[in-house]
Amino acid sequence: MKITVLDSATLGDDLSLEGLNELGQTVIYLNTAPEEVSLHISDSDVVIVNKIKLNGKNLNKAQSLKLICVAATGFDNIDLDYCRANNIAVCNVKGYSTDSVAQLTAAMALYLYMHLGVFCEYVADGSYTKSGVANRLSPPYKEFRGKTWGIIGYGNIGKQVAVIAKALGCNVIAHSRSEVCGIECADIDTLCKTSDIISVHTPLNEDTYDLISKERIALMKKDAIFINVSRGAVADEKALCEAVSKGRLGGIGIDVYSKEPFDSMSPYAKISHLKNVCLTPHIGWGAYEARVRCLEEIIKNIKAFFAGESRNRVD
């Protein structure tokens, strides 16, 4: 059996992939350009991929391919219709990054709500020393206690964020497509209108594409904090950037983008310098412990597939 890893660089150079060698011949590429995909997977039985798109244009030459393992929970980069039609199984990994993503969400909320960027720079550039004043309280920051934290997408990650938000003293409301017990639920427009902090934890699909539209961004409070750690295309990126740059939002924390990495033409490139903007390079899922769990689950998925079992199948 030949196993091909197409973009190991996205998994981190501190993560050992040695465990894959026990399953078969393993070929590891740090990254694979779009024009190289067909060649790299041409004689593979199993392909492990994180971010690279796999579809009919690059899968049609992979005559030996039996299984695609996505090193993530989301699998919107895989053409499932093609895979079903060509008897290629697809597995994802569930639940491995819950604590990691929730931790980043909380960190972004704290950073933005307390204006930490402003205060840290004030000290780092020497202004605090020169001021002769023992403290600085501008811009003023508020406590979380009593504020409303709206969670869009109430799966494992959303639920863990709710635990953290409640521990910080927030009132939590949620919007979910499925029925939710034990939490106050609201339609998405009401959530956008009433929340002081909004975080998004929903997968990208036909129903969630542009879910956070220009119109819904306009509903948000002027001092609201908006955080997206799900998928970039869930939100209208241009409208978000315009709102925060014109003072119609208190701040944004973004870890995911419709194009990754985003280029100089992205609306985010124009606002990345703002102190009420926290942009991170899709790190939410990537705590070391989470990546170890992810690899362990991939190995289990491969073993289960070749043992004739169905495990984490999404095709």
Rosetta blueprint (number, residue, H / E / L):
1 M L
2 K E
3 I E
4 T E
5 V E
6 L L
7 D L
8 S H
9 A H
10 T H
11 L H
12 G L
13 D L
14 D L
15 L L
16 S L
17 L L
18 E H
19 G H
20 L H
21 N H
22 E H
23 L L
24 G L
25 Q E
26 T E
27 V E
28 I E
29 Y L
30 L L
31 N L
32 T L
33 A L
34 P H
35 E H
36 E H
37 V H
38 S H
39 L H
40 H H
41 I L
42 S L
43 D L
44 S L
45 D L
46 V E
47 V E
48 I E
49 V E
50 N L
51 K L
52 I L
53 K L
54 L E
55 N L
56 G H
57 K H
58 N H
59 L H
60 N L
61 K L
62 A L
63 Q L
64 S L
65 L L
66 K L
67 L E
68 I E
69 C E
70 V E
71 A L
72 A L
73 T L
74 G L
75 F L
76 D L
77 N L
78 I E
79 D L
80 L H
81 D H
82 Y H
83 C H
84 R H
85 A H
86 N L
87 N L
88 I L
89 A E
90 V E
91 C E
92 N L
93 V L
94 K L
95 G L
96 Y L
97 S L
98 T H
99 D H
100 S H
101 V H
102 A H
103 Q H
104 L H
105 T H
106 A H
107 A H
108 M H
109 A H
110 L H
111 Y H
112 L H
113 Y H
114 M L
115 H L
116 L H
117 G H
118 V H
119 F H
120 C H
121 E H
122 Y H
123 V H
124 A H
125 D L
126 G L
127 S H
128 Y H
129 T H
130 K H
131 S H
132 G L
133 V L
134 A L
135 N L
136 R L
137 L L
138 S L
139 P L
140 P L
141 Y L
142 K L
143 E L
144 F L
145 R L
146 G L
147 K L
148 T E
149 W E
150 G E
151 I E
152 I E
153 G L
154 Y L
155 G L
156 N H
157 I H
158 G H
159 K H
160 Q H
161 V H
162 A H
163 V H
164 I H
165 A H
166 K H
167 A H
168 L L
169 G L
170 C L
171 N E
172 V E
173 I E
174 A E
175 H E
176 S L
177 R L
178 S L
179 E L
180 V L
181 C L
182 G L
183 I L
184 E E
185 C E
186 A L
187 D L
188 I H
189 D H
190 T H
191 L H
192 C H
193 K H
194 T H
195 S L
196 D L
197 I E
198 I E
199 S E
200 V E
201 H L
202 T L
203 P L
204 L L
205 N L
206 E L
207 D L
208 T L
209 Y L
210 D L
211 L L
212 I E
213 S L
214 K H
215 E H
216 R H
217 I H
218 A H
219 L H
220 M L
221 K L
222 K L
223 D L
224 A L
225 I E
226 F E
227 I E
228 N E
229 V L
230 S L
231 R L
232 G H
233 A H
234 V H
235 A E
236 D L
237 E H
238 K H
239 A H
240 L H
241 C H
242 E H
243 A H
244 V H
245 S H
246 K L
247 G L
248 R L
249 L L
250 G L
251 G E
252 I E
253 G E
254 I E
255 D L
256 V L
257 Y L
258 S L
259 K L
260 E L
261 P L
262 F L
263 D L
264 S L
265 M L
266 S L
267 P H
268 Y H
269 A H
270 K H
271 I L
272 S L
273 H L
274 L L
275 K L
276 N L
277 V E
278 C E
279 L E
280 T L
281 P L
282 H L
283 I L
284 G L
285 W L
286 G L
287 A L
288 Y H
289 E H
290 A H
291 R H
292 V H
293 R H
294 C H
295 L H
296 E H
297 E H
298 I H
299 I H
300 K H
301 N H
302 I H
303 K H
304 A H
305 F H
306 F H
307 A L
308 G L
309 E L
310 S L
311 R L
312 N L
313 R E
314 V L
315 D L
